[in-house]
Amino acid sequence: SAVGARYLREFLLFAERGQLSSVIVNAAATTESPFEREVFQALTLRGIRVVPQVGVAGYRVDLGVLDDEVEGRFICGIECDGAAYHSAETARDRDRLRQQVLEGLGWTIHRIWSTDWFKDPKTQIERLIAQIEQSRQRARVAVEKEEVTAADTLAVSDSPSEDAVAVVEAAPPETNGAGTAGEAVLQAAEYRVAQLTPAGTAGGVLGARDADLLRAVLEVAEAEGPVHFDDLATRIAAAWGEGRVGSRIAERIKQAVRTAERRGAIGVRGEFVWNGEEAVVVRSRAGQGIPAERIAPQEYREAVLLVLRAQGVRPRKELTTDVRSLLGFARTGAKLEEAIGGAIERLLHAGVVGEGSGGLGVRG
């Protein structure tokens, strides 16, 4: 395929010239699939510094793991079978050429599969963390033995052994003026609004077939869950050409939600509709017009933990500001402050978070 030919051509040029493209970290980069976002946040919550979409051109690594000892240096990459995996046209492109190029560019690659992850995420994250620790130890040995001479140069021996590790250093990150490279590591996922294509708009929601409404509920829950019922109803009503969600339209959509819940396709907790998965992805509401009260309590909880895992002990006021920024809000209104404060209090009550003279921090 054209993709495979390009990969092979670039790899052969690298092999011939021994020249390496600089590693680019884009502060605005985000994960490219829900699976990648889950892995990103699971690692971040365990104190591992991870950056999404690291690299150049088509040779981007889904997740790059930063070295804790040398600022701006990567110890390994993680490939998820998400958007980047499916963009290659053949199994040969996906499995051999792409990874060959990445490893040729000096990356130690660990691969994690979504099927294994969703079956047993706990085992998979423990396995991945063990692999990362091995890479960390090997990187430490490699750094001691070899001198890295430039920010975009790989420390690779002339005759690398099977266990050799190449340490990749990042060029200065690109930013959009909104933050620093350190802030880019702590980021919420982009909020993706469901794009619905109804079977037809004649008769609106009240005239829609049950099967079509059920499908719409599942699509919104899959894209946006946990999603507040009001937002779910707004998406569905708009797809059927409705200008507003009246009581009859709301009840019609609630019927579809109840049907989906009975079938086990979604979950409903209070006013929020879930996509059936327990994992919560923290997402930025910047530019979405979603008010604080329409964010699930569980997402506030995860946002607080995400900040504390990444930043360490934080005074309550600073923690509130950090969570607000992570969720994409420009200022801390009364309802947002109440929601964040409630999440903090629940974590304190559960013993997950402790509070001392220096502020709040995750226990253990």
C-alpha positions as CSV (number, residue, x, y, z in Angstrom):
1,S,0.0,0.0,0.0
2,A,1.0,3.7,-0.3
3,V,1.2,3.9,3.5
4,G,3.5,0.9,3.7
5,A,5.7,2.1,0.9
6,R,6.1,5.5,2.6
7,Y,7.0,3.8,5.9
8,L,9.5,1.6,4.2
9,R,11.1,4.4,2.2
10,E,11.5,6.6,5.2
11,F,13.0,3.7,7.2
12,L,15.5,2.9,4.5
13,L,16.5,6.6,4.4
14,F,17.1,6.4,8.1
15,A,19.1,3.2,7.8
16,E,21.2,4.7,5.0
17,R,21.9,8.1,6.6
18,G,21.6,7.4,10.2
19,Q,19.8,10.7,10.6
20,L,16.9,11.1,13.0
21,S,14.0,13.5,12.9
22,S,13.6,15.6,16.0
23,V,11.0,14.5,18.5
24,I,8.1,16.9,18.7
25,V,5.8,17.3,21.7
26,N,2.8,19.3,20.8
27,A,1.1,20.8,23.9
28,A,-2.2,20.9,22.1
29,A,-2.1,17.2,21.1
30,T,-4.7,14.9,22.5
31,T,-5.3,11.2,22.5
32,E,-7.0,9.9,19.4
33,S,-9.4,7.3,20.8
34,P,-11.4,6.6,24.0
35,F,-9.1,3.6,24.6
36,E,-6.0,5.7,24.4
37,R,-7.5,8.2,26.8
38,E,-8.3,5.5,29.3
39,V,-4.7,4.2,29.2
40,F,-3.4,7.8,29.4
41,Q,-5.4,8.6,32.5
42,A,-4.8,5.2,34.2
43,L,-1.0,5.8,33.9
44,T,-1.3,9.4,34.9
45,L,-3.3,8.5,38.0
46,R,-0.4,6.2,39.0
47,G,2.1,9.0,38.8
48,I,3.6,8.1,35.4
49,R,4.2,11.1,33.2
50,V,2.7,10.4,29.8
51,V,2.4,12.6,26.7
52,P,0.0,11.7,23.8
53,Q,0.9,11.7,20.1
54,V,4.7,12.2,20.3
55,G,6.9,12.1,17.2
56,V,6.9,13.5,13.7
57,A,4.9,13.1,10.5
58,G,3.3,9.7,10.3
59,Y,5.6,8.2,12.9
60,R,3.9,9.3,16.0
61,V,3.9,7.2,19.1
62,D,0.4,7.0,20.7
63,L,1.8,7.7,24.2
64,G,5.3,8.6,25.2
65,V,6.5,7.9,28.7
66,L,8.7,10.7,30.2
67,D,11.9,10.1,32.2
68,D,11.5,11.2,35.8
69,E,15.2,11.8,36.1
70,V,16.0,13.8,32.9
71,E,13.5,16.5,31.9
72,G,12.2,16.3,28.4
73,R,13.5,12.7,27.7
74,F,11.3,9.7,26.8
75,I,12.1,6.2,28.0
76,C,9.6,4.3,25.9
77,G,6.5,4.5,23.8
78,I,3.1,2.8,24.1
79,E,1.1,1.8,21.0
80,C,-2.6,1.3,21.5
81,D,-4.7,-0.4,18.8
82,G,-6.8,2.7,18.3
83,A,-7.0,5.3,15.6
84,A,-3.3,5.1,14.5
85,Y,-3.5,1.3,14.4
86,H,-6.5,1.2,12.2
87,S,-5.2,3.9,9.9
88,A,-2.7,1.5,8.4
89,E,-4.3,-0.4,5.5
90,T,-2.9,-3.9,5.9
91,A,-1.7,-6.1,8.8
92,R,1.8,-5.9,7.3
93,D,1.7,-2.1,7.5
94,R,0.3,-2.2,11.0
95,D,2.4,-4.8,12.6
96,R,5.8,-4.9,10.9
97,L,6.6,-1.7,9.0
98,R,5.1,0.8,11.4
99,Q,6.7,-0.7,14.5
100,Q,10.0,-1.3,12.6
101,V,10.2,2.4,11.7
102,L,9.4,3.5,15.3
103,E,12.0,1.1,16.7
104,G,14.4,2.2,14.0
105,L,13.9,5.8,15.3
106,G,15.1,4.6,18.7
107,W,11.8,3.9,20.5
108,T,11.3,0.9,22.8
109,I,7.7,0.1,22.0
110,H,5.2,-1.6,24.3
111,R,1.9,-2.5,22.7
112,I,-1.5,-2.9,24.5
113,W,-4.6,-4.2,22.9
114,S,-8.1,-2.8,23.6
115,T,-9.7,-6.3,23.7
116,D,-7.3,-7.3,26.5
117,W,-7.8,-4.0,28.3
118,F,-11.6,-4.1,28.4
119,K,-11.6,-7.7,29.6
120,D,-9.2,-7.1,32.5
121,P,-8.0,-3.5,32.8
122,K,-6.4,-4.1,36.2
123,T,-4.1,-6.9,35.0
124,Q,-3.2,-5.0,31.8
125,I,-2.2,-1.8,33.6
126,E,-0.1,-3.7,36.1
127,R,1.6,-5.5,33.2
128,L,2.2,-2.2,31.4
129,I,3.6,-0.5,34.5
130,A,6.0,-3.4,34.9
131,Q,7.2,-3.0,31.3
132,I,7.6,0.7,31.8
133,E,9.7,0.1,34.9
134,Q,12.0,-2.3,32.9
135,S,12.4,0.4,30.3
136,R,13.2,2.9,33.0
137,Q,15.9,0.8,34.4
138,R,17.4,0.1,31.0
139,A,17.2,3.8,30.1
140,R,19.1,4.6,33.3
141,V,21.9,2.2,32.3
142,A,22.0,3.5,28.8
143,V,22.3,7.1,30.0
144,E,25.2,6.2,32.3
145,K,27.1,4.5,29.4
146,E,26.4,6.9,26.6
147,E,26.5,10.7,26.1
148,V,23.5,12.3,24.5
149,T,24.9,15.1,22.4
150,A,21.8,16.9,21.2
151,A,18.1,17.2,22.1
152,D,17.0,15.3,19.0
153,T,19.7,12.6,19.0
154,L,19.3,9.0,20.0
155,A,21.9,7.4,22.2
156,V,22.2,4.1,20.3
157,S,25.3,1.9,20.3
158,D,26.9,0.9,17.0
159,S,26.0,-2.7,17.7
160,P,22.8,-2.7,19.8
161,S,22.0,-5.8,21.6
162,E,18.5,-7.2,21.8
163,D,18.1,-5.6,25.2
164,A,19.6,-2.3,24.4
165,V,17.4,0.8,25.0
166,A,17.4,4.0,23.0
167,V,16.6,7.1,25.0
168,V,14.7,9.7,23.0
169,E,14.9,13.4,24.0
170,A,12.3,15.9,23.1
171,A,12.8,19.1,21.2
172,P,11.2,22.2,22.8
173,P,7.5,21.6,22.9
174,E,5.1,23.5,20.7
175,T,2.5,25.4,22.7
176,N,-0.5,27.5,21.9
177,G,0.4,30.1,24.4
178,A,-1.9,28.7,27.0
179,G,0.6,26.8,29.1
180,T,3.9,25.2,29.5
181,A,5.2,21.8,28.5
182,G,4.6,20.6,32.1
183,E,1.0,21.5,31.9
184,A,0.6,19.6,28.6
185,V,1.1,16.3,30.5
186,L,-1.8,17.1,32.8
187,Q,-4.7,17.4,30.3
188,A,-8.3,16.4,30.0
189,A,-9.5,14.6,27.0
190,E,-11.4,16.6,24.4
191,Y,-15.2,16.5,24.8
192,R,-16.6,14.9,21.7
193,V,-20.2,15.7,20.9
194,A,-22.2,12.9,19.3
195,Q,-22.9,13.4,15.6
196,L,-26.3,11.8,15.0
197,T,-27.8,10.9,11.6
198,P,-31.5,10.2,12.1
199,A,-33.5,8.0,9.8
200,G,-35.8,10.9,9.0
201,T,-37.1,14.1,10.6
202,A,-40.7,13.8,9.5
203,G,-42.9,13.9,12.6
204,G,-39.9,14.9,14.8
205,V,-39.1,12.9,17.9
206,L,-42.7,12.1,18.6
207,G,-43.1,10.4,15.2
208,A,-39.7,8.6,15.3
209,R,-39.5,4.9,15.3
210,D,-38.6,3.3,18.6
211,A,-35.6,1.6,17.1
212,D,-34.2,4.9,15.7
213,L,-34.6,6.6,19.1
214,L,-32.9,3.7,20.8
215,R,-30.0,3.8,18.4
216,A,-29.7,7.6,19.0
217,V,-29.6,7.1,22.8
218,L,-26.8,4.5,22.4
219,E,-24.8,6.7,20.1
220,V,-25.0,9.7,22.5
221,A,-24.1,7.5,25.5
222,E,-21.2,6.0,23.6
223,A,-19.8,9.3,22.6
224,E,-20.5,11.4,25.6
225,G,-21.2,9.2,28.6
226,P,-21.6,9.8,31.4
227,V,-23.9,12.5,29.9
228,H,-26.6,14.5,31.6
229,F,-30.1,13.6,30.4
230,D,-30.7,17.2,29.4
231,D,-27.7,17.1,27.0
232,L,-28.6,13.7,25.6
233,A,-32.2,14.9,25.0
234,T,-30.9,18.1,23.3
235,R,-28.7,16.1,20.9
236,I,-31.5,13.8,19.9
237,A,-34.1,16.6,19.6
238,A,-31.8,18.6,17.4
239,A,-31.1,15.6,15.2
240,W,-34.8,15.3,14.5
241,G,-35.1,19.0,13.8
242,E,-36.7,20.0,17.1
243,G,-36.1,23.6,18.3
244,R,-36.6,22.7,21.9
245,V,-37.1,19.8,24.3
246,G,-40.6,20.0,25.6
247,S,-42.1,17.7,28.2
248,R,-43.6,15.3,25.6
249,I,-40.4,15.1,23.7
250,A,-38.4,14.6,27.0
251,E,-40.8,11.8,28.0
252,R,-40.4,10.1,24.6
253,I,-36.6,10.1,24.9
254,K,-36.8,8.9,28.5
255,Q,-38.8,5.9,27.3
256,A,-36.0,5.1,24.9
257,V,-33.4,5.5,27.7
258,R,-35.4,3.1,30.0
259,T,-35.6,0.6,27.2
260,A,-31.8,0.7,26.7
261,E,-31.2,0.4,30.4
262,R,-33.5,-2.7,30.7
263,R,-31.5,-4.3,27.9
264,G,-28.3,-3.6,29.7
265,A,-26.9,-1.4,26.9
266,I,-26.5,1.6,29.1
267,G,-26.5,2.6,32.8
268,V,-28.4,5.3,34.5
269,R,-27.3,7.0,37.7
270,G,-29.4,9.8,38.8
271,E,-29.7,12.3,36.0
272,F,-26.7,10.8,34.1
273,V,-26.7,8.2,31.3
274,W,-23.6,6.0,31.1
275,N,-22.2,4.0,28.2
276,G,-22.0,0.8,30.3
277,E,-18.4,1.2,31.2
278,E,-17.2,1.9,34.8
279,A,-14.1,3.9,33.8
280,V,-14.6,7.7,33.8
281,V,-12.6,9.8,31.3
282,V,-12.0,13.4,32.5
283,R,-12.9,15.8,29.6
284,S,-12.6,19.5,29.0
285,R,-15.9,21.4,28.5
286,A,-14.1,24.4,27.0
287,G,-16.3,25.9,24.3
288,Q,-19.1,23.4,24.8
289,G,-21.5,25.5,26.9
290,I,-22.1,22.6,29.4
291,P,-22.7,24.0,32.9
292,A,-21.0,22.6,36.0
293,E,-24.2,20.9,37.3
294,R,-24.3,18.8,34.1
295,I,-21.0,17.0,34.8
296,A,-21.3,13.7,36.7
297,P,-20.0,13.6,40.3
298,Q,-17.8,10.7,39.3
299,E,-16.0,12.8,36.7
300,Y,-15.3,15.5,39.3
301,R,-13.9,12.8,41.5
302,E,-11.5,11.6,38.8
303,A,-10.5,15.1,38.0
304,V,-9.5,15.8,41.6
305,L,-7.5,12.6,41.7
306,L,-5.9,13.3,38.3
307,V,-4.6,16.7,39.6
308,L,-3.4,15.3,42.9
309,R,-1.6,12.4,41.3
310,A,0.2,14.7,38.8
311,Q,0.8,17.7,41.0
312,G,1.2,16.2,44.5
313,V,-0.1,17.9,47.6
314,R,-2.1,21.0,46.8
315,P,-3.8,23.6,49.0
316,R,-7.6,23.4,48.6
317,K,-7.9,26.7,46.8
318,E,-5.2,25.8,44.3
319,L,-6.6,22.3,43.8
320,T,-10.0,23.8,43.0
321,T,-8.5,26.1,40.5
322,D,-6.5,23.3,38.9
323,V,-9.6,21.1,38.6
324,R,-11.6,24.0,37.2
325,S,-8.9,24.6,34.5
326,L,-8.7,20.9,33.7
327,L,-12.4,20.8,33.1
328,G,-12.2,23.7,30.7
329,F,-13.9,26.5,32.8
330,A,-12.5,30.0,32.7
331,R,-13.7,30.9,36.2
332,T,-14.9,29.2,39.4
333,G,-18.6,30.0,39.7
334,A,-20.7,29.0,42.8
335,K,-22.0,25.8,41.3
336,L,-18.6,24.7,40.0
337,E,-17.0,25.4,43.4
338,E,-19.7,23.4,45.1
339,A,-19.3,20.5,42.8
340,I,-15.5,20.3,43.1
341,G,-15.8,20.8,46.9
342,G,-18.3,18.0,47.1
343,A,-15.9,15.7,45.2
344,I,-13.1,16.6,47.6
345,E,-15.2,16.0,50.7
346,R,-16.4,12.6,49.4
347,L,-12.7,11.6,48.7
348,L,-11.8,12.7,52.2
349,H,-14.7,10.8,53.8
350,A,-13.7,7.7,51.9
351,G,-10.1,7.9,53.0
352,V,-8.8,8.1,49.5
353,V,-7.5,11.7,50.1
354,G,-6.0,13.1,53.2
355,E,-5.6,16.7,54.4
356,G,-2.6,18.1,56.3
357,S,-0.9,21.5,56.9
358,G,0.4,21.5,53.4
359,G,-2.9,20.8,51.7
360,L,-4.6,17.8,50.2
361,G,-3.0,14.7,48.8
362,V,-3.7,11.1,47.8
363,R,-3.2,8.6,50.6
364,G,-0.8,5.7,50.0
